[in-house]
Amino acid sequence: MPDTADADYGVARFLAIEHVDSPTLTPEGRLLFLADTSGTPQVWTADEPGAWPTRLTPHEERVSALAASPADESFVYAMDRGSDERDQLIRYDLATGIERPLTDDPESKHAWGAWGPDGDRIAYTANREADGRFDVFVQEVGGPDARAGDPERVFEGPGGWLNVAAFGPEGRRLVLTKAHSSYDEDLSVLDLDSGDTRTLSDDSEATYSHLHFDGEGGLICVTNRDSDTAYVGRVSLDSGAVTPVAGDDEGSGEPGTEAWDVDALAFDRDAGRLAYAVNEGGYSSLHAGTLAGDADGPELRPVETPAVDGIVQGLTFGPDAERLAYTHTSPTEPYGVRTVAFGGGDGGVAADGTGGETNWTPVGRNGLPDTAFHAPKTVHYETFDDREIPAYWTLPPGVDPADPDEQVPAIVDIHGGPEHQRRPWFYPTKQYFLNRGYAVLEPNVRGSSGYGKAYSHLDDVENRMDSVADVAAGVEWLHGHPAVDDDRIVAYGRSYGGFMVLAAITEYPDLWAAAVDFVGIADFTTFLENTGEWRRSHREAEYGSLSDDYEFLQSISPLSHIDEVRCPLFVQHGANDPRVPVGEAKQVADAVRERGVPVETLIFEDEGHHTTSRENLIEEFEAIADFLDEHV
């Protein structure tokens, strides 16, 4: 087996590995998906498993959402400009290849919602009339030869983020979700004839996602109402009461327990078929069945499903629910689309070989050998209050942990969110740094999702810095690992993870050899003052409010403690970032530079919160690699 420990493949080689996701199936069973083959995500299709795919959308800007019509061979997709997240909606006719804009308001954000049951209308939310308020719009989409109708505002939102979650099967109702925080949502139904809304959620903290009308007076969804972890439930349209259907667990999701979140769901009302995925410590298990019983006691009769080696997301059924498509990835397997065909007498995977999992879009690895890709181990380390923090730990190739003379540098890669979870997805840049000789620790510190609501709340407001202490505890764990060079440890993170990087190098300055901050928060007060108006209240629920917690927010802001920074700092940002404005990068870089600490900045004028073009990504990570080579 070839040894890649000293191989230098270059970051462009890893970044050119295609990312394929977001499958959707047309009424004729045609599979559509997003792929970044051309350098940015565009809509593609493939007629057969492994067939040469056909690109459908011709743009250089990224496509961020994709949904096939339920009635004809067309789809709607969303696209922004310069990664500014102000998505516009476009309809594409598969028969003619004609695409027609549905919206043309580049100053507004249009959030995809749902198709009407007859395929003649769509519903979505947009902040067209007030930046801080999302309203609900319904719009005729027209045909290939007909002009689309104008957006019709059917509901004025209460302010902040609002989402269309489902269109009723009769075309007269919409399901809406209004997020107050990441774990607190209102669920309501809008009557399009009267304009009235009826609230289905209660006063308890809960979330509702993947919503589907079941045809029996209820909504099938993923929720965590009255539970620490999320499950498949049925919400009564009459009373709002929730009945568990599958995946429910009365236990806590705290790390170390066996209670897990359901995090993906597909449901076909006509067939009564349901499929869902459970997040078991970051890895997925796939389940399916047929929904039986009456409205008072829905019961899922399970059917056979294939074992999953990795993570599945974006479950969606095709015509008659005979085929399930989803995105699949694993630590060493790039993102691609797979399908499962259902058959046999019990409706499960066919035993005659006609069913089972099919890798529809096998993604190559640009000639890189298997030995260039490395899977992590799941580890747990103890933190200051005796909690066990889960993390993924990966050593670079060729390292013998028992050899004290073979110590390597380590990157502590902290996820964003904070209500987010690092999972063992395929990360081409992680594989790149592993092949450059860096070990990687990816902790899910308190505040992370995937381990229940209680764990996610452990870092709220006044407990913010406890999560930073969890990062420091991870470094102490690294100090006890014989393969790690204690003097060459790097803090590395994006978005909220960027804040965690800046907080870690100001609160624990002696632990770090260097730091890499992507689009991070330097000062919570300036961040909240300048972030998109529509998301401010949502973020204040997590961090604290400008009106009530101003002094506290200043006290935990890295910029208030910038004199403590000792290590060289790399700062990356996008000028079009609507979430964490680019001023956060500029002020922290200037402050560190004034103190004589080495700082390197990279700000893209044509990017936002995420770097989306491959050309920019290559420049970004080549610069980071050079920075780390110099300072670590």
VOTOR-981858 format. One record per residue (C-alpha): x, y, z. Coordinates in steps of 0.05 Angstrom, whole numbers. Layout:
N
KEKOL     c1     c2     c3
KEKOL      X      Y      Z
...
! end
This chain:
632
KEKOL     c1     c2     c3
KEKOL      0      0      0
KEKOL     30     67    -19
KEKOL     48    115     37
KEKOL     20    185     28
KEKOL     50    215     90
KEKOL     99    258     51
KEKOL     56    268    -11
KEKOL     37    340    -29
KEKOL    -24    335    -73
KEKOL    -43    408    -68
KEKOL   -107    436    -42
KEKOL   -137    446   -111
KEKOL   -136    370   -120
KEKOL   -179    361    -58
KEKOL   -225    420    -71
KEKOL   -240    395   -141
KEKOL   -273    333   -112
KEKOL   -346    343   -130
KEKOL   -400    356    -79
KEKOL   -469    330    -99
KEKOL   -531    339    -56
KEKOL   -604    364    -52
KEKOL   -639    309    -93
KEKOL   -710    319   -118
KEKOL   -752    274   -163
KEKOL   -801    297   -217
KEKOL   -869    264   -229
KEKOL   -838    221   -284
KEKOL   -783    199   -236
KEKOL   -727    241   -264
KEKOL   -674    254   -211
KEKOL   -648    325   -204
KEKOL   -592    348   -157
KEKOL   -542    402   -142
KEKOL   -469    392   -160
KEKOL   -409    438   -159
KEKOL   -375    405   -219
KEKOL   -369    472   -254
KEKOL   -341    508   -193
KEKOL   -406    531   -161
KEKOL   -469    490   -144
KEKOL   -515    484   -205
KEKOL   -574    439   -223
KEKOL   -556    373   -258
KEKOL   -591    309   -276
KEKOL   -569    237   -292
KEKOL   -613    187   -329
KEKOL   -583    125   -298
KEKOL   -538    107   -239
KEKOL   -467    126   -255
KEKOL   -487    157   -322
KEKOL   -451    220   -347
KEKOL   -492    276   -315
KEKOL   -524    333   -354
KEKOL   -518    404   -329
KEKOL   -583    443   -333
KEKOL   -570    512   -303
KEKOL   -515    553   -337
KEKOL   -496    604   -283
KEKOL   -433    624   -246
KEKOL   -471    644   -183
KEKOL   -488    589   -135
KEKOL   -556    554   -134
KEKOL   -579    546    -62
KEKOL   -646    511    -66
KEKOL   -680    463   -114
KEKOL   -751    434   -116
KEKOL   -785    394   -170
KEKOL   -858    409   -188
KEKOL   -908    357   -163
KEKOL   -949    362   -228
KEKOL   -903    370   -288
KEKOL   -832    364   -311
KEKOL   -806    430   -284
KEKOL   -771    456   -223
KEKOL   -758    519   -184
KEKOL   -689    538   -159
KEKOL   -660    595   -118
KEKOL   -597    635   -134
KEKOL   -563    694   -102
KEKOL   -508    742   -125
KEKOL   -438    743    -96
KEKOL   -460    697    -39
KEKOL   -503    753    -10
KEKOL   -561    705      8
KEKOL   -612    750    -26
KEKOL   -640    692    -65
KEKOL   -684    701   -126
KEKOL   -730    645   -151
KEKOL   -729    618   -223
KEKOL   -773    567   -257
KEKOL   -741    518   -306
KEKOL   -781    477   -357
KEKOL   -747    410   -370
KEKOL   -782    399   -437
KEKOL   -758    463   -468
KEKOL   -699    484   -425
KEKOL   -731    552   -417
KEKOL   -720    586   -350
KEKOL   -760    646   -328
KEKOL   -748    689   -266
KEKOL   -805    688   -217
KEKOL   -776    744   -174
KEKOL   -732    803   -192
KEKOL   -719    841   -128
KEKOL   -644    835   -115
KEKOL   -648    875    -50
KEKOL   -695    824    -18
KEKOL   -685    753      7
KEKOL   -735    702    -20
KEKOL   -737    639     22
KEKOL   -763    578    -15
KEKOL   -825    547     15
KEKOL   -868    497    -23
KEKOL   -903    480    -87
KEKOL   -979    482    -91
KEKOL  -1010    413   -102
KEKOL  -1028    426   -175
KEKOL   -960    454   -193
KEKOL   -989    521   -215
KEKOL   -968    561   -153
KEKOL   -912    566   -104
KEKOL   -910    596    -34
KEKOL   -850    628     -2
KEKOL   -830    683     47
KEKOL   -791    746     32
KEKOL   -771    811     65
KEKOL   -793    852      4
KEKOL   -830    906     43
KEKOL   -788    912    106
KEKOL   -717    886    116
KEKOL   -732    860    186
KEKOL   -798    825    169
KEKOL   -813    764    126
KEKOL   -882    761     95
KEKOL   -916    703     60
KEKOL   -926    706    -15
KEKOL   -963    661    -64
KEKOL   -947    666   -137
KEKOL   -971    635   -202
KEKOL   -911    603   -237
KEKOL   -938    603   -308
KEKOL   -916    554   -361
KEKOL   -860    553   -413
KEKOL   -899    600   -457
KEKOL   -935    640   -404
KEKOL   -911    697   -360
KEKOL   -909    682   -286
KEKOL   -957    720   -242
KEKOL   -937    775   -195
KEKOL   -922    757   -122
KEKOL   -985    763    -79
KEKOL   -974    778     -6
KEKOL  -1023    734     32
KEKOL   -997    745    102
KEKOL   -957    799    137
KEKOL   -907    769    184
KEKOL   -899    789    256
KEKOL   -826    810    245
KEKOL   -763    769    239
KEKOL   -755    702    205
KEKOL   -817    665    179
KEKOL   -820    601    138
KEKOL   -870    566     93
KEKOL   -864    493    112
KEKOL   -920    460     72
KEKOL   -976    473     22
KEKOL  -1043    439     38
KEKOL  -1065    383     -9
KEKOL  -1128    421    -27
KEKOL  -1088    484    -42
KEKOL  -1123    528     10
KEKOL  -1076    524     70
KEKOL  -1004    537     86
KEKOL   -964    513    145
KEKOL   -919    567    175
KEKOL   -863    563    226
KEKOL   -837    624    263
KEKOL   -771    616    299
KEKOL   -759    655    363
KEKOL   -694    618    375
KEKOL   -661    556    349
KEKOL   -702    512    396
KEKOL   -766    552    401
KEKOL   -815    557    343
KEKOL   -888    573    333
KEKOL   -927    527    287
KEKOL   -989    554    253
KEKOL  -1036    542    194
KEKOL  -1055    599    147
KEKOL  -1123    597    113
KEKOL  -1112    628     44
KEKOL  -1186    644     35
KEKOL  -1196    682     99
KEKOL  -1125    703    115
KEKOL  -1134    677    185
KEKOL  -1080    637    222
KEKOL  -1089    584    275
KEKOL  -1033    566    323
KEKOL  -1019    492    333
KEKOL   -958    498    379
KEKOL   -966    508    453
KEKOL   -925    551    501
KEKOL   -871    499    510
KEKOL   -803    504    476
KEKOL   -804    461    413
KEKOL   -783    458    340
KEKOL   -822    431    280
KEKOL   -791    411    214
KEKOL   -802    367    152
KEKOL   -877    380    156
KEKOL   -926    340    113
KEKOL  -1003    338    112
KEKOL  -1023    266    126
KEKOL  -1093    269     96
KEKOL  -1124    247    162
KEKOL  -1128    315    196
KEKOL  -1057    319    219
KEKOL   -985    339    203
KEKOL   -928    289    202
KEKOL   -864    323    224
KEKOL   -800    320    264
KEKOL   -809    353    331
KEKOL   -781    354    401
KEKOL   -843    378    437
KEKOL   -844    351    508
KEKOL   -779    314    495
KEKOL   -704    328    500
KEKOL   -692    295    433
KEKOL   -729    300    366
KEKOL   -776    246    340
KEKOL   -827    234    285
KEKOL   -894    260    310
KEKOL   -964    275    286
KEKOL   -993    343    302
KEKOL  -1069    345    303
KEKOL  -1097    401    260
KEKOL  -1156    406    307
KEKOL  -1124    408    376
KEKOL  -1050    417    362
KEKOL  -1035    356    405
KEKOL   -974    315    385
KEKOL   -974    240    382
KEKOL   -906    205    375
KEKOL   -901    161    313
KEKOL   -829    137    312
KEKOL   -761    151    341
KEKOL   -786    178    407
KEKOL   -744    169    470
KEKOL   -759    193    540
KEKOL   -686    197    559
KEKOL   -637    255    556
KEKOL   -594    265    495
KEKOL   -533    286    537
KEKOL   -468    256    510
KEKOL   -458    186    536
KEKOL   -531    167    533
KEKOL   -567    128    480
KEKOL   -622    178    465
KEKOL   -615    207    395
KEKOL   -648    258    349
KEKOL   -688    242    287
KEKOL   -661    293    237
KEKOL   -689    276    169
KEKOL   -758    255    144
KEKOL   -796    239     80
KEKOL   -870    223     76
KEKOL   -915    204     18
KEKOL   -988    216     36
KEKOL  -1019    173    -19
KEKOL   -976    112     -5
KEKOL   -973    123     70
KEKOL   -898    110     66
KEKOL   -851    144    114
KEKOL   -775    144    118
KEKOL   -732    178    171
KEKOL   -659    181    194
KEKOL   -633    180    265
KEKOL   -570    217    284
KEKOL   -533    168    329
KEKOL   -472    204    354
KEKOL   -462    238    286
KEKOL   -473    176    243
KEKOL   -541    159    211
KEKOL   -587    100    214
KEKOL   -643     96    162
KEKOL   -713     72    177
KEKOL   -777     65    137
KEKOL   -847     39    143
KEKOL   -920     47    126
KEKOL   -964     92    169
KEKOL  -1026     56    194
KEKOL  -1078     65    248
KEKOL  -1127    123    256
KEKOL  -1116    196    271
KEKOL  -1117    182    346
KEKOL  -1065    128    344
KEKOL  -1019    129    283
KEKOL   -974     69    280
KEKOL   -913     58    237
KEKOL   -905    -12    209
KEKOL   -831    -17    195
KEKOL   -802    -46    132
KEKOL   -731    -67    114
KEKOL   -680    -13     97
KEKOL   -606    -18     79
KEKOL   -553     -5    131
KEKOL   -520     63    125
KEKOL   -445     72    129
KEKOL   -441    146    142
KEKOL   -492    202    141
KEKOL   -557    211    102
KEKOL   -595    276     93
KEKOL   -648    307     48
KEKOL   -695    247     43
KEKOL   -745    252    -13
KEKOL   -794    203    -46
KEKOL   -806    195   -120
KEKOL   -871    177   -155
KEKOL   -915    128   -116
KEKOL   -861    127    -62
KEKOL   -827     69    -98
KEKOL   -760    103    -94
KEKOL   -727    143    -39
KEKOL   -669    190    -56
KEKOL   -622    222     -7
KEKOL   -553    254      2
KEKOL   -500    207     29
KEKOL   -430    221     55
KEKOL   -379    192    103
KEKOL   -311    214    128
KEKOL   -277    184     67
KEKOL   -336    185     17
KEKOL   -352    250    -19
KEKOL   -423    276    -20
KEKOL   -467    241    -71
KEKOL   -539    220    -83
KEKOL   -563    150    -69
KEKOL   -631    117    -78
KEKOL   -668     60    -47
KEKOL   -722     22    -86
KEKOL   -778     -8    -45
KEKOL   -814    -72    -66
KEKOL   -832   -140    -41
KEKOL   -895   -161     -6
KEKOL   -883   -121     57
KEKOL   -863    -58     20
KEKOL   -791    -62     42
KEKOL   -728    -69      2
KEKOL   -739   -122    -51
KEKOL   -707   -189    -38
KEKOL   -698   -205   -112
KEKOL   -643   -154   -123
KEKOL   -687   -102   -156
KEKOL   -686    -59    -94
KEKOL   -632    -39    -45
KEKOL   -587     21    -44
KEKOL   -560     49   -109
KEKOL   -503     99   -114
KEKOL   -534    144   -167
KEKOL   -478    196   -171
KEKOL   -412    161   -155
KEKOL   -363    218   -142
KEKOL   -290    206   -160
KEKOL   -231    231   -120
KEKOL   -188    260   -176
KEKOL   -140    201   -177
KEKOL   -122    208   -103
KEKOL   -109    139    -72
KEKOL   -150    111    -15
KEKOL    -91    122     31
KEKOL   -101    198     22
KEKOL   -167    195     60
KEKOL   -173    183    134
KEKOL   -232    169    181
KEKOL   -236    196    252
KEKOL   -245    160    317
KEKOL   -301    183    364
KEKOL   -270    203    430
KEKOL   -295    236    494
KEKOL   -254    280    540
KEKOL   -270    308    608
KEKOL   -282    382    618
KEKOL   -283    428    679
KEKOL   -350    405    707
KEKOL   -337    330    695
KEKOL   -379    327    632
KEKOL   -354    284    575
KEKOL   -346    325    512
KEKOL   -354    284    447
KEKOL   -304    297    391
KEKOL   -276    267    328
KEKOL   -201    253    328
KEKOL   -159    239    266
KEKOL    -85    227    261
KEKOL    -47    242    196
KEKOL    -22    183    155
KEKOL     40    145    176
KEKOL     40    169    249
KEKOL     58    119    302
KEKOL     27    144    368
KEKOL     76    101    406
KEKOL    137    137    377
KEKOL    154    197    421
KEKOL    200    225    368
KEKOL    144    230    317
KEKOL    100    285    345
KEKOL     55    325    298
KEKOL     19    392    300
KEKOL    -56    391    313
KEKOL   -115    433    289
KEKOL   -174    443    337
KEKOL   -231    454    288
KEKOL   -291    486    323
KEKOL   -358    484    288
KEKOL   -405    544    279
KEKOL   -476    552    301
KEKOL   -472    547    360
KEKOL   -533    503    352
KEKOL   -497    459    303
KEKOL   -460    393    306
KEKOL   -395    371    276
KEKOL   -410    305    243
KEKOL   -364    257    205
KEKOL   -379    288    138
KEKOL   -330    288     80
KEKOL   -286    350     87
KEKOL   -237    358     30
KEKOL   -198    412     67
KEKOL   -192    369    128
KEKOL   -164    313     86
KEKOL   -116    363     55
KEKOL    -89    384    123
KEKOL    -84    312    147
KEKOL    -41    297     86
KEKOL      2    357    104
KEKOL     17    325    171
KEKOL    -34    358    218
KEKOL    -77    319    266
KEKOL   -148    344    273
KEKOL   -193    347    335
KEKOL   -266    367    322
KEKOL   -303    377    389
KEKOL   -378    383    399
KEKOL   -374    429    459
KEKOL   -434    446    502
KEKOL   -484    485    462
KEKOL   -478    437    403
KEKOL   -540    405    373
KEKOL   -548    330    364
KEKOL   -547    314    438
KEKOL   -615    341    460
KEKOL   -643    408    480
KEKOL   -612    409    550
KEKOL   -542    402    523
KEKOL   -554    456    471
KEKOL   -575    505    526
KEKOL   -512    496    569
KEKOL   -478    556    536
KEKOL   -536    604    534
KEKOL   -522    678    550
KEKOL   -485    680    617
KEKOL   -456    610    606
KEKOL   -425    629    540
KEKOL   -353    622    562
KEKOL   -364    552    590
KEKOL   -362    527    518
KEKOL   -295    562    508
KEKOL   -270    525    571
KEKOL   -292    461    536
KEKOL   -245    479    479
KEKOL   -188    490    528
KEKOL   -203    422    559
KEKOL   -196    392    490
KEKOL   -126    422    485
KEKOL   -109    391    552
KEKOL   -132    325    524
KEKOL    -84    336    465
KEKOL    -28    351    514
KEKOL    -37    280    541
KEKOL    -33    249    472
KEKOL     37    223    456
KEKOL     32    238    381
KEKOL     17    313    390
KEKOL     68    368    395
KEKOL     41    412    451
KEKOL     75    474    422
KEKOL     42    469    354
KEKOL    -33    471    366
KEKOL    -78    513    321
KEKOL   -146    544    337
KEKOL   -190    540    274
KEKOL   -264    556    263
KEKOL   -318    588    220
KEKOL   -375    637    238
KEKOL   -393    624    311
KEKOL   -333    577    309
KEKOL   -293    639    289
KEKOL   -317    673    353
KEKOL   -295    611    391
KEKOL   -226    617    359
KEKOL   -220    690    379
KEKOL   -246    676    449
KEKOL   -199    617    457
KEKOL   -137    658    439
KEKOL   -157    715    486
KEKOL   -181    672    545
KEKOL   -127    618    539
KEKOL    -71    653    500
KEKOL    -15    606    520
KEKOL    -46    545    488
KEKOL    -40    565    416
KEKOL     14    568    363
KEKOL    -32    601    312
KEKOL   -105    615    297
KEKOL   -149    616    236
KEKOL   -215    655    241
KEKOL   -266    650    184
KEKOL   -322    702    187
KEKOL   -321    704    262
KEKOL   -354    750    313
KEKOL   -303    796    346
KEKOL   -352    840    385
KEKOL   -423    816    402
KEKOL   -448    888    407
KEKOL   -425    909    338
KEKOL   -446    842    309
KEKOL   -517    849    335
KEKOL   -521    922    314
KEKOL   -500    906    243
KEKOL   -526    836    227
KEKOL   -588    828    183
KEKOL   -647    861    219
KEKOL   -690    800    206
KEKOL   -644    754    246
KEKOL   -625    800    304
KEKOL   -679    777    353
KEKOL   -664    705    337
KEKOL   -591    714    354
KEKOL   -606    756    416
KEKOL   -645    696    444
KEKOL   -579    657    442
KEKOL   -527    709    460
KEKOL   -564    763    500
KEKOL   -598    827    479
KEKOL   -568    895    464
KEKOL   -620    928    510
KEKOL   -613    882    570
KEKOL   -544    851    565
KEKOL   -500    904    532
KEKOL   -445    905    585
KEKOL   -444    829    590
KEKOL   -439    823    515
KEKOL   -379    870    515
KEKOL   -347    831    572
KEKOL   -348    765    533
KEKOL   -327    796    466
KEKOL   -257    778    443
KEKOL   -244    850    422
KEKOL   -250    870    495
KEKOL   -191    825    512
KEKOL   -149    833    450
KEKOL    -87    852    490
KEKOL    -82    778    510
KEKOL    -70    753    439
KEKOL     -1    722    432
KEKOL     -5    677    370
KEKOL     -6    696    296
KEKOL    -76    704    268
KEKOL   -106    691    199
KEKOL   -173    726    186
KEKOL   -218    708    126
KEKOL   -284    742    109
KEKOL   -332    759     52
KEKOL   -351    831     38
KEKOL   -423    810     23
KEKOL   -434    773     89
KEKOL   -505    789    115
KEKOL   -497    748    178
KEKOL   -431    769    208
KEKOL   -414    836    174
KEKOL   -344    843    147
KEKOL   -330    898    198
KEKOL   -319    844    250
KEKOL   -259    819    211
KEKOL   -230    888    199
KEKOL   -234    911    271
KEKOL   -203    849    301
KEKOL   -147    847    249
KEKOL   -131    921    261
KEKOL   -131    912    336
KEKOL    -85    852    335
KEKOL    -38    884    285
KEKOL    -32    947    328
KEKOL     -4    904    383
KEKOL     52    877    339
KEKOL     24    807    331
KEKOL     28    778    260
KEKOL    -39    782    224
KEKOL    -58    761    154
KEKOL   -126    778    124
KEKOL   -162    753     63
KEKOL   -228    788     45
KEKOL   -265    768    -18
KEKOL   -307    824    -49
KEKOL   -351    773    -86
KEKOL   -366    726    -27
KEKOL   -410    727     34
KEKOL   -414    684     97
KEKOL   -389    624     57
KEKOL   -336    621      4
KEKOL   -374    590    -53
KEKOL   -330    593   -116
KEKOL   -276    540   -124
KEKOL   -227    592   -150
KEKOL   -233    632    -85
KEKOL   -231    569    -42
KEKOL   -165    549    -74
KEKOL   -135    617    -61
KEKOL   -162    616     10
KEKOL   -134    550     32
KEKOL    -68    558     -4
KEKOL    -59    622     36
KEKOL    -78    587    101
KEKOL    -30    530     87
KEKOL     27    580     75
KEKOL      8    617    138
KEKOL     10    554    180
KEKOL     75    531    148
KEKOL    106    597    170
KEKOL     80    599    241
KEKOL     68    527    264
! end
